[in-house]
């Protein structure tokens, strides 16, 4: 199984990245920091006759990576009780690419398994649940299997290392992905 880890944080070496790297260590994987990609916002043209206009950025590279992997691991810090800006921008572009006949992305997504990593403060296991539900709705919309989620506690970089339950679950996923 090939794993594509999509990191949503703008912070290098943060807690969500730490858990994602623990999960994919020793697996056949690709890791992408969405904050390092040029993902431009689009004007919503779903309901217009002309449709979406082409956007010159890195998004088609991400679509190709999605097609080339079996498991999609989405890792994001809990920002204002939702996903990070780069992660949200990533999903917003699905409105365009689910309609792009060159890729057949919606059908491709039905063959993928999704896993989600969320990190936040000590109450993230409760306050992050609406975000888990948002991911669930996104995956339901494209008929992609939502296999599992992990919520880790940690605000400052490195604090998640003290969350033994999150580390244990990350290890179980790592064994599963090998």
Beta strands, then each sheet from edge to edge (+ up, - down):
strand 1: 2-7
strand 2: 28-33
strand 3: 71-77
strand 4: 113-120
strand 5: 145-153
sheet 1: 2+ 1+ 3+ 4+ 5+
end
